[in-house]
Amino acid sequence: MSTMNISEYAQHTGVNRKTISRWMKSGKYIVMLNGEIDVESSDKNLKQYRDSHDLRTQKAKKKPEAHQAVVSDTDDFQQRAESLYASLVSNDEQIRSLEESRAIKEHYLAELVKLEYSIKSGEVLPWQDMINQVGKEYARMRTRLIAIAPEHGPRLRALASTVNDAEFVAALREVIYEAMEELSLDDREQGE
């Protein structure tokens, strides 16, 4: 790790001391180490955050020579999007440049459009409606099962004291089957 003072770093980056001081005050770009500027970390921050946003540095980049093969924008974008998607899936956490972030955004917007199309074409079911319906069914079943005790409790108590275990189990099974039959009849009536 190399360090520099403000004057040296200003000369290193091609800006004046006042700019470096302003960046330090605002907490932008500059990483300090023992009272001096950490060159590698600060250069990395400048490259990642300032250079990708600053129009002056973008215009200063050299244009490709005419004889160089230039890949079409769509192929280049597709290749970058695939590599970014692979890094996202692999949980590779890193701070990305604006260009990479835009490529990721475009990828997910395309996925969103694809999902919207699937929903409109009927390929994807409305999951929230399904969850709500299942919740209603569980509530109906719970209510019906809770109602078994007060409705049939006295009869089952009388059976428990007068008959053997097999007859009691058969009576209890009959009560449960009745409740299940009521629930299924309600389902058929709702479907009609």
N, C-alpha and C positions, 0 to 999 in steps of 0.2 A: 504494500500500500504506500503510494507516494502522496505526499502532502505539499501544498503550496500556500503562500500567503495571498492576500487579495490581489495585489498588483501582478504577481506571477500568473495567477489563475485568469485574471482579466486578459493578459497578453495571450495566454494559452487558448482562450476561447474566442478571442477577437472582439471583445466588448470592452467598455471602459470600467474603471473601478466603481463608479457610481452605480452602474447596472448590477454589478456583483453585490454591492452593499444593499441595493434595493431587493434583490432576490433573497439575500440572507434575512433581511427584516421581515419579508413576507413569508418566509419559510418555503420558498420555491426552489427546486432544483439542487441547491447547495447542501452538501452533507459535511458537517464539521467533525474533526477528529483532533482532540487535544488542542483546541484553539486555532487549528489550521484547516484548510479545505482539503477533504479527501478527494483526490483527483479522479480516481476510477469510478467511485460511486456518483460523484457529481456529473461526470461526463455521461455516465449511463442515464441519469435522470434527464439531462439536457437532450440527449439523443431521443429518449423515449417520449418525453412530454413536450419539450419546446420545439424541437426540430420537426416533429410530425405536424405541428399546428402553425408554425411560423411560415408565412408565405414567402418571405425573403429567402429562407433556406431551400424551399421547394423550387423556387425559380432559379436558384443558383446551381441546382443539380445539372450535370451535363446531360444533354439530350443524346439518345443512342445514335450511333453512326448509321448512315444510310445502308451500308453493306451488312449490318448485323441483322440476323433473322429476328423478327419481332413476333412473338406469339400473340395470337388474337386475344382480345380482352376477355371474351367469354371463356376460352380454354384456361387462361391464366386465373381467372376468378374461380372457375370450377376446381382447379387444382389447389388453390389456396383454401377454398371452402372445405374441401375434403381433408386437407391436412389439419386445419383448425378444428374440424369436427372430431377427428381422431384424437387430437390433444385434449379436447373437452371430455370425450368419453373415457380417456385414460386417467382422468382426474389430475392432470398436470396443471397445478395451480401456478399461474404466473401473471404478471401485470402485462397487459397487451397494449400495443400501439393503437392509435385511433383507426388506422387502416384495417388492422386485424379485427378490432371490435366491430367495425362496420360490416366486414365480411361475415362475422358470426351473426350479427343482427339480420343481415339479408338472408342467411341460411334459415334462421328460425322464423322469419316472416314468411318465407316460402313454405316451411312446414306448417305454419298456421293456416295459410291459404289452402293447402292440401287437406288439412283437417276439416276446415269449413266446407270444402267441397264434399268430403266424405259424409259429413253430417247431413248436408242438403240432399245428397243423392240417396240417403237411407242406409249407407254402409255402416254407420256408427249409430248405436242406439242412444237415446237420451238418458244417460246414467242417473241424473238427479231424479227424474221421474220414476225410474226403476227403484232407486233407493227409497224414495218416499212411499211407493206402493208396498215394498217389502216391510217397511216400518209400520205401515197401517195393518198389514196382515199379522205381524208379530203382536201388535197391540190387541187386535181382535182375539187372537189365540190366547194371549195372556189373560185377557178379561174373561174369556169363556172357561179357561182352566181354573181360575180363581173362583168362579161362580159354582164350580162343582161341589166344593165343601159345604157352603150353606144350603144348596139345593138338596143334596143327597146325603149329607152328614147324618141326620137322624135315622134314615133308613139303614145306612151302613152300620151305624152303632148298634141298632137293634139286631141286625144280622150277625154282627161280630159276637154278640153274647149268646146267640141261639144256635148257630150253625158251625160246622167245621171250617177249617182253613180253605179247603178247595171251593166250597160254596161261596165264601166271602170273596175270594179272588175272582171267581166267575162274576159275581155281582159288581165288583169294582171294575172289571174289564168291560162289562156291559155299560156302565156309566160313562167310561172313557170313550167307548165306541159311539155312544149316543152324542157326546160332545163333538167328536170328530165328524160325525155325520151331519150335525147341525152346521158346522163350519164349512163343510164341502157343499151343502145345499145353499148356504149364503153365497158362496163363490159362483155357483151356477146361476143363481138369480141375478147377481150383479153383472154377469156376462151377457144376459139377455137384454 
